[in-house]
Amino acid sequence: MAQTAPPPGTPSSPMGPGRDDDNPWATGGIMFAGVLLMVDGVLGAIKGIAGIASDDVYARINNYVFKFNVTTWGWIHLVLGIVVAIVGWGILRGFGWARGAGVGLAALNMIANFMWLPYQPVWAVVSLAIDTFVIWALCTGRLKPVV
């Protein structure tokens, strides 16, 4: 038996009406999220190298709950930055694993930057904003592999 077209008004996708039309902000946002993760990762690595190289680069905090040695913070940001940049590259390449890893690492990076606020408030807030957009874009858009 030949298949006929569904009647007008019937959703063409099993996911429901409008699900086959991607949100252009989210679709373009995935590519942008990959770039932002790479940039945020490189900035995190630079932030880490600066903390490792010299304890005088960042302000010293006396009574802060999450007070670590600046060198320790440097290592945290360096390792996290490298991993975040690699995941950003994976998103740009269209790897399926990179989407979930990107959401998880952006959330982890948000936590690290929130705890980093007293040391570099402006830089931390910029990273928080970047990570917020990355999480939104990766959770709302469809991942399309780049060939």
C-alpha positions, 0 to 999 in steps of 0.5 A: 500500500502506498503511503500518502501525505498526512492531512494538513495540520498533522505534525510531521515529526513524531516529537510533536508540532514544531519540533522539526524546525530548529530554533535558529538561536539555538542551532547557531548557538551550538557552534558559538558555544563550541567557540566560546568553550574553546576561548573560555578554556584558553582564558582559563589556562592563561588564568591558571598559568598566571596563578602558578607563575606568580602569587602576586598576580591575584589579590590575597583574600584573608577571610574567605571560605573557599580560600586556597593557595593561589598556586592551587587555584592556578592548577585548578584553572589550568587543568579545567581550562585545557579540558574545557578547550578540548570539549569546545573543539569536540563540539565544533567537530560535531562529536556526540560525547562533546555535548554532554561533556560541554554542559557538565564542564560548563557547569563545573567551570561556573562553580569554579569561577563563582568560587574565584569571584573574590580573586578576580571579580570581573573575569569571573563574572564574564566566565559565568556569563559565557558558561550560562550561554553555553549551557543554554545553547547545548541544551536547546539546540540540535547537534549537527555534525560538521563534515 
